[in-house]
Amino acid sequence: MATTQGSRRRPGRRDSEPAEDTGPKPCGPCRGTGRLISGAGGTPHEVACPWCDGTGVAIPGRDAQEHPAEQPPAAPPAA
């Protein structure tokens, strides 16, 4: 009767498990450039990325709606 030998696994990290990366991660929305193209006002122009404050490095938990890159125009003073 023939027997087959199965593969043996060695203890430790598996190849399918990625190594933990604890370093800074590039900002996804601006792809690490720190700049975005805004269409606010009708003309495309470059602005600092509100997700990373223009650093190009992701800020964990950052809500760009709380820190917009551009502020709406101020209301004209009352006459």
PDB file with SEQRES, HELIX, SHEET and CRYST1 records, atoms N, CA, C and O in Angstrom:
SEQRES   1 A   79  MET ALA THR THR GLN GLY SER ARG ARG ARG PRO GLY ARG          
SEQRES   2 A   79  ARG ASP SER GLU PRO ALA GLU ASP THR GLY PRO LYS PRO          
SEQRES   3 A   79  CYS GLY PRO CYS ARG GLY THR GLY ARG LEU ILE SER GLY          
SEQRES   4 A   79  ALA GLY GLY THR PRO HIS GLU VAL ALA CYS PRO TRP CYS          
SEQRES   5 A   79  ASP GLY THR GLY VAL ALA ILE PRO GLY ARG ASP ALA GLN          
SEQRES   6 A   79  GLU HIS PRO ALA GLU GLN PRO PRO ALA ALA PRO PRO ALA          
SEQRES   7 A   79  ALA                                                          
HELIX    1 AA1 ALA A   40  GLY A   42  5                                   3    
SHEET    1 AA1 2 ARG A  35  SER A  38  0                                        
SHEET    2 AA1 2 HIS A  45  ALA A  48 -1                                        
CRYST1    1.000    1.000    1.000  90.00  90.00  90.00 P 1           1          
ATOM      1  N   MET A   1       0.843  -1.172   0.000  1.00  0.00           N  
ATOM      2  CA  MET A   1       0.000   0.000   0.000  1.00  0.00           C  
ATOM      3  C   MET A   1       0.895   1.245   0.000  1.00  0.00           C  
ATOM      4  O   MET A   1       1.803   1.361   0.823  1.00  0.00           O  
ATOM      5  N   ALA A   2       0.637   2.159  -0.915  1.00  0.00           N  
ATOM      6  CA  ALA A   2       1.440   3.374  -1.031  1.00  0.00           C  
ATOM      7  C   ALA A   2       0.876   4.458  -0.117  1.00  0.00           C  
ATOM      8  O   ALA A   2      -0.338   4.608   0.019  1.00  0.00           O  
ATOM      9  N   THR A   3       1.755   5.184   0.484  1.00  0.00           N  
ATOM     10  CA  THR A   3       1.315   6.309   1.314  1.00  0.00           C  
ATOM     11  C   THR A   3       1.840   7.594   0.691  1.00  0.00           C  
ATOM     12  O   THR A   3       2.878   7.602   0.029  1.00  0.00           O  
ATOM     13  N   THR A   4       1.120   8.657   0.909  1.00  0.00           N  
ATOM     14  CA  THR A   4       1.566   9.950   0.388  1.00  0.00           C  
ATOM     15  C   THR A   4       1.992  10.823   1.550  1.00  0.00           C  
ATOM     16  O   THR A   4       1.444  10.742   2.649  1.00  0.00           O  
ATOM     17  N   GLN A   5       2.962  11.641   1.286  1.00  0.00           N  
ATOM     18  CA  GLN A   5       3.466  12.515   2.335  1.00  0.00           C  
ATOM     19  C   GLN A   5       2.898  13.912   2.104  1.00  0.00           C  
ATOM     20  O   GLN A   5       3.064  14.488   1.028  1.00  0.00           O  
ATOM     21  N   GLY A   6       2.239  14.442   3.099  1.00  0.00           N  
ATOM     22  CA  GLY A   6       1.675  15.792   2.996  1.00  0.00           C  
ATOM     23  C   GLY A   6       2.751  16.835   3.244  1.00  0.00           C  
ATOM     24  O   GLY A   6       3.842  16.526   3.724  1.00  0.00           O  
ATOM     25  N   SER A   7       2.430  18.049   2.915  1.00  0.00           N  
ATOM     26  CA  SER A   7       3.412  19.117   3.144  1.00  0.00           C  
ATOM     27  C   SER A   7       3.404  19.505   4.613  1.00  0.00           C  
ATOM     28  O   SER A   7       2.369  19.465   5.277  1.00  0.00           O  
ATOM     29  N   ARG A   8       4.539  19.867   5.091  1.00  0.00           N  
ATOM     30  CA  ARG A   8       4.649  20.298   6.482  1.00  0.00           C  
ATOM     31  C   ARG A   8       4.691  21.812   6.519  1.00  0.00           C  
ATOM     32  O   ARG A   8       5.300  22.456   5.665  1.00  0.00           O  
ATOM     33  N   ARG A   9       4.044  22.357   7.505  1.00  0.00           N  
ATOM     34  CA  ARG A   9       4.075  23.805   7.674  1.00  0.00           C  
ATOM     35  C   ARG A   9       5.029  24.139   8.800  1.00  0.00           C  
ATOM     36  O   ARG A   9       5.074  23.468   9.832  1.00  0.00           O  
ATOM     37  N   ARG A  10       5.765  25.162   8.580  1.00  0.00           N  
ATOM     38  CA  ARG A  10       6.670  25.619   9.623  1.00  0.00           C  
ATOM     39  C   ARG A  10       5.971  26.705  10.426  1.00  0.00           C  
ATOM     40  O   ARG A  10       5.222  27.505   9.865  1.00  0.00           O  
ATOM     41  N   PRO A  11       6.204  26.741  11.713  1.00  0.00           N  
ATOM     42  CA  PRO A  11       5.574  27.790  12.521  1.00  0.00           C  
ATOM     43  C   PRO A  11       6.108  29.163  12.124  1.00  0.00           C  
ATOM     44  O   PRO A  11       7.229  29.288  11.631  1.00  0.00           O  
ATOM     45  N   GLY A  12       5.310  30.163  12.342  1.00  0.00           N  
ATOM     46  CA  GLY A  12       5.732  31.526  12.012  1.00  0.00           C  
ATOM     47  C   GLY A  12       4.733  32.198  11.095  1.00  0.00           C  
ATOM     48  O   GLY A  12       3.616  31.719  10.900  1.00  0.00           O  
ATOM     49  N   ARG A  13       5.157  33.306  10.541  1.00  0.00           N  
ATOM     50  CA  ARG A  13       4.292  34.102   9.671  1.00  0.00           C  
ATOM     51  C   ARG A  13       4.043  33.380   8.359  1.00  0.00           C  
ATOM     52  O   ARG A  13       4.955  32.813   7.757  1.00  0.00           O  
ATOM     53  N   ARG A  14       2.793  33.412   7.930  1.00  0.00           N  
ATOM     54  CA  ARG A  14       2.446  32.822   6.639  1.00  0.00           C  
ATOM     55  C   ARG A  14       2.736  33.827   5.537  1.00  0.00           C  
ATOM     56  O   ARG A  14       2.689  35.037   5.762  1.00  0.00           O  
ATOM     57  N   ASP A  15       3.032  33.327   4.355  1.00  0.00           N  
ATOM     58  CA  ASP A  15       3.302  34.213   3.221  1.00  0.00           C  
ATOM     59  C   ASP A  15       2.077  35.009   2.816  1.00  0.00           C  
ATOM     60  O   ASP A  15       2.208  36.105   2.273  1.00  0.00           O  
ATOM     61  N   SER A  16       0.873  34.473   3.072  1.00  0.00           N  
ATOM     62  CA  SER A  16      -0.340  35.171   2.670  1.00  0.00           C  
ATOM     63  C   SER A  16      -0.677  36.318   3.622  1.00  0.00           C  
ATOM     64  O   SER A  16      -1.519  37.155   3.295  1.00  0.00           O  
ATOM     65  N   GLU A  17      -0.046  36.372   4.775  1.00  0.00           N  
ATOM     66  CA  GLU A  17      -0.303  37.447   5.728  1.00  0.00           C  
ATOM     67  C   GLU A  17       0.676  38.585   5.473  1.00  0.00           C  
ATOM     68  O   GLU A  17       1.888  38.387   5.550  1.00  0.00           O  
ATOM     69  N   PRO A  18       0.157  39.785   5.166  1.00  0.00           N  
ATOM     70  CA  PRO A  18       1.066  40.906   4.915  1.00  0.00           C  
ATOM     71  C   PRO A  18       1.772  41.340   6.194  1.00  0.00           C  
ATOM     72  O   PRO A  18       1.224  41.225   7.291  1.00  0.00           O  
ATOM     73  N   ALA A  19       2.972  41.832   6.041  1.00  0.00           N  
ATOM     74  CA  ALA A  19       3.700  42.354   7.191  1.00  0.00           C  
ATOM     75  C   ALA A  19       3.015  43.630   7.652  1.00  0.00           C  
ATOM     76  O   ALA A  19       2.512  44.401   6.835  1.00  0.00           O  
ATOM     77  N   GLU A  20       2.995  43.848   8.943  1.00  0.00           N  
ATOM     78  CA  GLU A  20       2.356  45.042   9.489  1.00  0.00           C  
ATOM     79  C   GLU A  20       3.196  46.267   9.146  1.00  0.00           C  
ATOM     80  O   GLU A  20       4.392  46.315   9.431  1.00  0.00           O  
ATOM     81  N   ASP A  21       2.555  47.249   8.535  1.00  0.00           N  
ATOM     82  CA  ASP A  21       3.235  48.481   8.152  1.00  0.00           C  
ATOM     83  C   ASP A  21       2.771  49.580   9.097  1.00  0.00           C  
ATOM     84  O   ASP A  21       1.607  49.980   9.060  1.00  0.00           O  
ATOM     85  N   THR A  22       3.653  50.062   9.925  1.00  0.00           N  
ATOM     86  CA  THR A  22       3.276  51.072  10.906  1.00  0.00           C  
ATOM     87  C   THR A  22       3.731  52.464  10.508  1.00  0.00           C  
ATOM     88  O   THR A  22       3.491  53.419  11.247  1.00  0.00           O  
ATOM     89  N   GLY A  23       4.376  52.604   9.370  1.00  0.00           N  
ATOM     90  CA  GLY A  23       4.862  53.903   8.922  1.00  0.00           C  
ATOM     91  C   GLY A  23       3.741  54.758   8.358  1.00  0.00           C  
ATOM     92  O   GLY A  23       2.610  54.293   8.216  1.00  0.00           O  
ATOM     93  N   PRO A  24       4.055  56.006   8.037  1.00  0.00           N  
ATOM     94  CA  PRO A  24       3.037  56.890   7.464  1.00  0.00           C  
ATOM     95  C   PRO A  24       2.575  56.374   6.103  1.00  0.00           C  
ATOM     96  O   PRO A  24       3.356  55.822   5.328  1.00  0.00           O  
ATOM     97  N   LYS A  25       1.294  56.570   5.838  1.00  0.00           N  
ATOM     98  CA  LYS A  25       0.719  56.117   4.578  1.00  0.00           C  
ATOM     99  C   LYS A  25       0.424  57.327   3.696  1.00  0.00           C  
ATOM    100  O   LYS A  25       0.004  58.368   4.201  1.00  0.00           O  
ATOM    101  N   PRO A  26       0.639  57.204   2.387  1.00  0.00           N  
ATOM    102  CA  PRO A  26       0.330  58.332   1.508  1.00  0.00           C  
ATOM    103  C   PRO A  26      -1.174  58.598   1.487  1.00  0.00           C  
ATOM    104  O   PRO A  26      -1.977  57.675   1.623  1.00  0.00           O  
ATOM    105  N   CYS A  27      -1.537  59.835   1.321  1.00  0.00           N  
ATOM    106  CA  CYS A  27      -2.938  60.248   1.256  1.00  0.00           C  
ATOM    107  C   CYS A  27      -3.549  59.693  -0.025  1.00  0.00           C  
ATOM    108  O   CYS A  27      -3.000  59.883  -1.110  1.00  0.00           O  
ATOM    109  N   GLY A  28      -4.674  59.013   0.096  1.00  0.00           N  
ATOM    110  CA  GLY A  28      -5.332  58.420  -1.063  1.00  0.00           C  
ATOM    111  C   GLY A  28      -5.956  59.431  -2.018  1.00  0.00           C  
ATOM    112  O   GLY A  28      -5.727  59.343  -3.225  1.00  0.00           O  
ATOM    113  N   PRO A  29      -6.741  60.394  -1.515  1.00  0.00           N  
ATOM    114  CA  PRO A  29      -7.394  61.331  -2.434  1.00  0.00           C  
ATOM    115  C   PRO A  29      -6.432  62.127  -3.316  1.00  0.00           C  
ATOM    116  O   PRO A  29      -6.732  62.363  -4.486  1.00  0.00           O  
ATOM    117  N   CYS A  30      -5.282  62.544  -2.780  1.00  0.00           N  
ATOM    118  CA  CYS A  30      -4.331  63.337  -3.587  1.00  0.00           C  
ATOM    119  C   CYS A  30      -3.168  62.491  -4.093  1.00  0.00           C  
ATOM    120  O   CYS A  30      -2.279  62.996  -4.779  1.00  0.00           O  
ATOM    121  N   ARG A  31      -3.175  61.194  -3.751  1.00  0.00           N  
ATOM    122  CA  ARG A  31      -2.109  60.256  -4.145  1.00  0.00           C  
ATOM    123  C   ARG A  31      -0.736  60.697  -3.654  1.00  0.00           C  
ATOM    124  O   ARG A  31       0.278  60.485  -4.319  1.00  0.00           O  
ATOM    125  N   GLY A  32      -0.725  61.315  -2.473  1.00  0.00           N  
ATOM    126  CA  GLY A  32       0.541  61.689  -1.855  1.00  0.00           C  
ATOM    127  C   GLY A  32       1.139  62.992  -2.351  1.00  0.00           C  
ATOM    128  O   GLY A  32       2.250  63.344  -1.954  1.00  0.00           O  
ATOM    129  N   THR A  33       0.427  63.724  -3.215  1.00  0.00           N  
ATOM    130  CA  THR A  33       0.978  64.977  -3.745  1.00  0.00           C  
ATOM    131  C   THR A  33       0.686  66.175  -2.853  1.00  0.00           C  
ATOM    132  O   THR A  33       1.403  67.175  -2.898  1.00  0.00           O  
ATOM    133  N   GLY A  34      -0.376  66.076  -2.035  1.00  0.00           N  
ATOM    134  CA  GLY A  34      -0.769  67.203  -1.187  1.00  0.00           C  
ATOM    135  C   GLY A  34      -1.601  68.244  -1.918  1.00  0.00           C  
ATOM    136  O   GLY A  34      -2.000  69.242  -1.318  1.00  0.00           O  
ATOM    137  N   ARG A  35      -1.871  68.032  -3.194  1.00  0.00           N  
ATOM    138  CA  ARG A  35      -2.614  69.002  -4.010  1.00  0.00           C  
ATOM    139  C   ARG A  35      -3.761  68.311  -4.746  1.00  0.00           C  
ATOM    140  O   ARG A  35      -3.662  67.141  -5.116  1.00  0.00           O  
ATOM    141  N   LEU A  36      -4.849  69.054  -4.952  1.00  0.00           N  
ATOM    142  CA  LEU A  36      -5.999  68.587  -5.719  1.00  0.00           C  
ATOM    143  C   LEU A  36      -6.423  69.687  -6.677  1.00  0.00           C  
ATOM    144  O   LEU A  36      -6.069  70.851  -6.490  1.00  0.00           O  
ATOM    145  N   ILE A  37      -7.176  69.324  -7.694  1.00  0.00           N  
ATOM    146  CA  ILE A  37      -7.755  70.307  -8.602  1.00  0.00           C  
ATOM    147  C   ILE A  37      -9.194  70.537  -8.158  1.00  0.00           C  
ATOM    148  O   ILE A  37      -9.982  69.595  -8.077  1.00  0.00           O  
ATOM    149  N   SER A  38      -9.533  71.784  -7.871  1.00  0.00           N  
ATOM    150  CA  SER A  38     -10.879  72.159  -7.453  1.00  0.00           C  
ATOM    151  C   SER A  38     -11.583  72.856  -8.603  1.00  0.00           C  
ATOM    152  O   SER A  38     -10.968  73.609  -9.358  1.00  0.00           O  
ATOM    153  N   GLY A  39     -12.870  72.599  -8.730  1.00  0.00           N  
ATOM    154  CA  GLY A  39     -13.677  73.274  -9.739  1.00  0.00           C  
ATOM    155  C   GLY A  39     -14.570  74.331  -9.120  1.00  0.00           C  
ATOM    156  O   GLY A  39     -15.418  74.900  -9.807  1.00  0.00           O  
ATOM    157  N   ALA A  40     -14.393  74.607  -7.817  1.00  0.00           N  
ATOM    158  CA  ALA A  40     -15.218  75.614  -7.144  1.00  0.00           C  
ATOM    159  C   ALA A  40     -15.027  76.965  -7.817  1.00  0.00           C  
ATOM    160  O   ALA A  40     -13.904  77.373  -8.112  1.00  0.00           O  
ATOM    161  N   GLY A  41     -16.125  77.646  -8.053  1.00  0.00           N  
ATOM    162  CA  GLY A  41     -16.051  78.949  -8.693  1.00  0.00           C  
ATOM    163  C   GLY A  41     -16.086  78.866 -10.205  1.00  0.00           C  
ATOM    164  O   GLY A  41     -16.061  79.896 -10.878  1.00  0.00           O  
ATOM    165  N   GLY A  42     -16.144  77.652 -10.759  1.00  0.00           N  
ATOM    166  CA  GLY A  42     -16.275  77.487 -12.192  1.00  0.00           C  
ATOM    167  C   GLY A  42     -14.973  77.343 -12.958  1.00  0.00           C  
ATOM    168  O   GLY A  42     -14.993  76.915 -14.112  1.00  0.00           O  
ATOM    169  N   THR A  43     -13.850  77.684 -12.359  1.00  0.00           N  
ATOM    170  CA  THR A  43     -12.562  77.570 -13.036  1.00  0.00           C  
ATOM    171  C   THR A  43     -11.694  76.561 -12.293  1.00  0.00           C  
ATOM    172  O   THR A  43     -11.455  76.735 -11.098  1.00  0.00           O  
ATOM    173  N   PRO A  44     -11.213  75.506 -12.964  1.00  0.00           N  
ATOM    174  CA  PRO A  44     -10.344  74.545 -12.282  1.00  0.00           C  
ATOM    175  C   PRO A  44      -9.058  75.217 -11.786  1.00  0.00           C  
ATOM    176  O   PRO A  44      -8.405  75.957 -12.522  1.00  0.00           O  
ATOM    177  N   HIS A  45      -8.715  74.945 -10.538  1.00  0.00           N  
ATOM    178  CA  HIS A  45      -7.493  75.490  -9.957  1.00  0.00           C  
ATOM    179  C   HIS A  45      -6.984  74.554  -8.868  1.00  0.00           C  
ATOM    180  O   HIS A  45      -7.753  73.765  -8.317  1.00  0.00           O  
ATOM    181  N   GLU A  46      -5.700  74.637  -8.558  1.00  0.00           N  
ATOM    182  CA  GLU A  46      -5.053  73.749  -7.598  1.00  0.00           C  
ATOM    183  C   GLU A  46      -5.246  74.270  -6.173  1.00  0.00           C  
ATOM    184  O   GLU A  46      -5.113  75.466  -5.913  1.00  0.00           O  
ATOM    185  N   VAL A  47      -5.563  73.346  -5.249  1.00  0.00           N  
ATOM    186  CA  VAL A  47      -5.733  73.690  -3.835  1.00  0.00           C  
ATOM    187  C   VAL A  47      -5.013  72.655  -2.980  1.00  0.00           C  
ATOM    188  O   VAL A  47      -4.704  71.560  -3.452  1.00  0.00           O  
ATOM    189  N   ALA A  48      -4.748  73.001  -1.726  1.00  0.00           N  
ATOM    190  CA  ALA A  48      -4.175  72.039  -0.778  1.00  0.00           C  
ATOM    191  C   ALA A  48      -5.219  70.968  -0.483  1.00  0.00           C  
ATOM    192  O   ALA A  48      -6.401  71.274  -0.327  1.00  0.00           O  
ATOM    193  N   CYS A  49      -4.789  69.735  -0.410  1.00  0.00           N  
ATOM    194  CA  CYS A  49      -5.697  68.620  -0.140  1.00  0.00           C  
ATOM    195  C   CYS A  49      -6.264  68.750   1.273  1.00  0.00           C  
ATOM    196  O   CYS A  49      -5.496  68.837   2.230  1.00  0.00           O  
ATOM    197  N   PRO A  50      -7.605  68.767   1.428  1.00  0.00           N  
ATOM    198  CA  PRO A  50      -8.186  68.885   2.763  1.00  0.00           C  
ATOM    199  C   PRO A  50      -8.085  67.608   3.588  1.00  0.00           C  
ATOM    200  O   PRO A  50      -8.281  67.658   4.802  1.00  0.00           O  
ATOM    201  N   TRP A  51      -7.786  66.465   2.972  1.00  0.00           N  
ATOM    202  CA  TRP A  51      -7.665  65.210   3.714  1.00  0.00           C  
ATOM    203  C   TRP A  51      -6.317  65.091   4.416  1.00  0.00           C  
ATOM    204  O   TRP A  51      -6.208  64.405   5.433  1.00  0.00           O  
ATOM    205  N   CYS A  52      -5.288  65.752   3.885  1.00  0.00           N  
ATOM    206  CA  CYS A  52      -3.951  65.639   4.493  1.00  0.00           C  
ATOM    207  C   CYS A  52      -3.346  67.009   4.816  1.00  0.00           C  
ATOM    208  O   CYS A  52      -2.183  67.088   5.210  1.00  0.00           O  
ATOM    209  N   ASP A  53      -4.112  68.075   4.657  1.00  0.00           N  
ATOM    210  CA  ASP A  53      -3.626  69.448   4.878  1.00  0.00           C  
ATOM    211  C   ASP A  53      -2.440  69.789   3.987  1.00  0.00           C  
ATOM    212  O   ASP A  53      -1.601  70.612   4.353  1.00  0.00           O  
ATOM    213  N   GLY A  54      -2.368  69.157   2.816  1.00  0.00           N  
ATOM    214  CA  GLY A  54      -1.303  69.462   1.870  1.00  0.00           C  
ATOM    215  C   GLY A  54       0.020  68.777   2.149  1.00  0.00           C  
ATOM    216  O   GLY A  54       1.016  69.059   1.483  1.00  0.00           O  
ATOM    217  N   THR A  55       0.046  67.867   3.140  1.00  0.00           N  
ATOM    218  CA  THR A  55       1.293  67.184   3.487  1.00  0.00           C  
ATOM    219  C   THR A  55       1.564  65.970   2.614  1.00  0.00           C  
ATOM    220  O   THR A  55       2.715  65.555   2.473  1.00  0.00           O  
ATOM    221  N   GLY A  56       0.513  65.389   2.022  1.00  0.00           N  
ATOM    222  CA  GLY A  56       0.667  64.173   1.232  1.00  0.00           C  
ATOM    223  C   GLY A  56       0.637  62.911   2.069  1.00  0.00           C  
ATOM    224  O   GLY A  56       0.706  61.808   1.527  1.00  0.00           O  
ATOM    225  N   VAL A  57       0.534  63.057   3.397  1.00  0.00           N  
ATOM    226  CA  VAL A  57       0.506  61.919   4.317  1.00  0.00           C  
ATOM    227  C   VAL A  57      -0.891  61.822   4.926  1.00  0.00           C  
ATOM    228  O   VAL A  57      -1.419  62.811   5.434  1.00  0.00           O  
ATOM    229  N   ALA A  58      -1.491  60.629   4.874  1.00  0.00           N  
ATOM    230  CA  ALA A  58      -2.839  60.423   5.392  1.00  0.00           C  
ATOM    231  C   ALA A  58      -2.921  60.769   6.873  1.00  0.00           C  
ATOM    232  O   ALA A  58      -2.034  60.424   7.653  1.00  0.00           O  
ATOM    233  N   ILE A  59      -3.998  61.458   7.249  1.00  0.00           N  
ATOM    234  CA  ILE A  59      -4.276  61.772   8.650  1.00  0.00           C  
ATOM    235  C   ILE A  59      -5.418  60.853   9.071  1.00  0.00           C  
ATOM    236  O   ILE A  59      -6.547  61.044   8.619  1.00  0.00           O  
ATOM    237  N   PRO A  60      -5.157  59.849   9.934  1.00  0.00           N  
ATOM    238  CA  PRO A  60      -6.199  58.894  10.317  1.00  0.00           C  
ATOM    239  C   PRO A  60      -7.411  59.597  10.925  1.00  0.00           C  
ATOM    240  O   PRO A  60      -7.268  60.485  11.767  1.00  0.00           O  
ATOM    241  N   GLY A  61      -8.605  59.192  10.491  1.00  0.00           N  
ATOM    242  CA  GLY A  61      -9.844  59.728  11.031  1.00  0.00           C  
ATOM    243  C   GLY A  61     -10.191  61.126  10.546  1.00  0.00           C  
ATOM    244  O   GLY A  61     -11.126  61.738  11.062  1.00  0.00           O  
ATOM    245  N   ARG A  62      -9.475  61.635   9.587  1.00  0.00           N  
ATOM    246  CA  ARG A  62      -9.676  63.000   9.088  1.00  0.00           C  
ATOM    247  C   ARG A  62     -10.974  63.095   8.290  1.00  0.00           C  
ATOM    248  O   ARG A  62     -11.226  62.264   7.418  1.00  0.00           O  
ATOM    249  N   ASP A  63     -11.803  64.107   8.584  1.00  0.00           N  
ATOM    250  CA  ASP A  63     -13.019  64.380   7.834  1.00  0.00           C  
ATOM    251  C   ASP A  63     -12.807  65.671   7.066  1.00  0.00           C  
ATOM    252  O   ASP A  63     -12.806  66.753   7.653  1.00  0.00           O  
ATOM    253  N   ALA A  64     -12.629  65.564   5.756  1.00  0.00           N  
ATOM    254  CA  ALA A  64     -12.332  66.738   4.936  1.00  0.00           C  
ATOM    255  C   ALA A  64     -13.480  67.740   4.936  1.00  0.00           C  
ATOM    256  O   ALA A  64     -13.270  68.915   4.637  1.00  0.00           O  
ATOM    257  N   GLN A  65     -14.689  67.296   5.267  1.00  0.00           N  
ATOM    258  CA  GLN A  65     -15.815  68.225   5.320  1.00  0.00           C  
ATOM    259  C   GLN A  65     -15.677  69.191   6.501  1.00  0.00           C  
ATOM    260  O   GLN A  65     -16.227  70.292   6.467  1.00  0.00           O  
ATOM    261  N   GLU A  66     -14.949  68.786   7.538  1.00  0.00           N  
ATOM    262  CA  GLU A  66     -14.714  69.671   8.682  1.00  0.00           C  
ATOM    263  C   GLU A  66     -13.632  70.694   8.383  1.00  0.00           C  
ATOM    264  O   GLU A  66     -13.583  71.749   9.016  1.00  0.00           O  
ATOM    265  N   HIS A  67     -12.761  70.394   7.423  1.00  0.00           N  
ATOM    266  CA  HIS A  67     -11.628  71.261   7.085  1.00  0.00           C  
ATOM    267  C   HIS A  67     -11.546  71.450   5.575  1.00  0.00           C  
ATOM    268  O   HIS A  67     -10.621  70.936   4.945  1.00  0.00           O  
ATOM    269  N   PRO A  68     -12.500  72.181   4.976  1.00  0.00           N  
ATOM    270  CA  PRO A  68     -12.459  72.326   3.517  1.00  0.00           C  
ATOM    271  C   PRO A  68     -11.231  73.100   3.055  1.00  0.00           C  
ATOM    272  O   PRO A  68     -10.729  73.974   3.761  1.00  0.00           O  
ATOM    273  N   ALA A  69     -10.759  72.767   1.864  1.00  0.00           N  
ATOM    274  CA  ALA A  69      -9.589  73.443   1.302  1.00  0.00           C  
ATOM    275  C   ALA A  69      -9.921  74.878   0.923  1.00  0.00           C  
ATOM    276  O   ALA A  69      -9.058  75.755   0.942  1.00  0.00           O  
ATOM    277  N   GLU A  70     -11.170  75.100   0.583  1.00  0.00           N  
ATOM    278  CA  GLU A  70     -11.601  76.441   0.199  1.00  0.00           C  
ATOM    279  C   GLU A  70     -12.814  76.823   1.025  1.00  0.00           C  
ATOM    280  O   GLU A  70     -13.692  75.992   1.255  1.00  0.00           O  
ATOM    281  N   GLN A  71     -12.875  78.029   1.459  1.00  0.00           N  
ATOM    282  CA  GLN A  71     -14.013  78.529   2.216  1.00  0.00           C  
ATOM    283  C   GLN A  71     -14.971  79.215   1.243  1.00  0.00           C  
ATOM    284  O   GLN A  71     -14.531  79.821   0.267  1.00  0.00           O  
ATOM    285  N   PRO A  72     -16.289  79.123   1.503  1.00  0.00           N  
ATOM    286  CA  PRO A  72     -17.216  79.834   0.632  1.00  0.00           C  
ATOM    287  C   PRO A  72     -16.988  81.339   0.749  1.00  0.00           C  
ATOM    288  O   PRO A  72     -16.508  81.811   1.780  1.00  0.00           O  
ATOM    289  N   PRO A  73     -17.323  82.095  -0.292  1.00  0.00           N  
ATOM    290  CA  PRO A  73     -17.114  83.542  -0.228  1.00  0.00           C  
ATOM    291  C   PRO A  73     -17.911  84.157   0.913  1.00  0.00           C  
ATOM    292  O   PRO A  73     -19.042  83.756   1.186  1.00  0.00           O  
ATOM    293  N   ALA A  74     -17.314  85.121   1.564  1.00  0.00           N  
ATOM    294  CA  ALA A  74     -17.985  85.804   2.672  1.00  0.00           C  
ATOM    295  C   ALA A  74     -19.107  86.678   2.118  1.00  0.00           C  
ATOM    296  O   ALA A  74     -19.020  87.199   1.006  1.00  0.00           O  
ATOM    297  N   ALA A  75     -20.146  86.823   2.909  1.00  0.00           N  
ATOM    298  CA  ALA A  75     -21.264  87.683   2.507  1.00  0.00           C  
ATOM    299  C   ALA A  75     -20.791  89.135   2.510  1.00  0.00           C  
ATOM    300  O   ALA A  75     -20.015  89.528   3.381  1.00  0.00           O  
ATOM    301  N   PRO A  76     -21.246  89.931   1.552  1.00  0.00           N  
ATOM    302  CA  PRO A  76     -20.835  91.339   1.534  1.00  0.00           C  
ATOM    303  C   PRO A  76     -21.371  92.059   2.767  1.00  0.00           C  
ATOM    304  O   PRO A  76     -22.446  91.717   3.257  1.00  0.00           O  
ATOM    305  N   PRO A  77     -20.645  93.043   3.272  1.00  0.00           N  
ATOM    306  CA  PRO A  77     -21.114  93.766   4.461  1.00  0.00           C  
ATOM    307  C   PRO A  77     -22.411  94.510   4.159  1.00  0.00           C  
ATOM    308  O   PRO A  77     -22.639  94.997   3.052  1.00  0.00           O  
ATOM    309  N   ALA A  78     -23.243  94.576   5.185  1.00  0.00           N  
ATOM    310  CA  ALA A  78     -24.525  95.285   5.033  1.00  0.00           C  
ATOM    311  C   ALA A  78     -24.261  96.775   4.869  1.00  0.00           C  
ATOM    312  O   ALA A  78     -23.395  97.342   5.534  1.00  0.00           O  
ATOM    313  N   ALA A  79     -25.019  97.399   3.976  1.00  0.00           N  
ATOM    314  CA  ALA A  79     -24.806  98.831   3.719  1.00  0.00           C  
ATOM    315  C   ALA A  79     -25.653  99.694   4.595  1.00  0.00           C  
ATOM    316  O   ALA A  79     -25.590 100.920   4.500  1.00  0.00           O  
TER     317      ALA A  79                                                      
END                                                                             
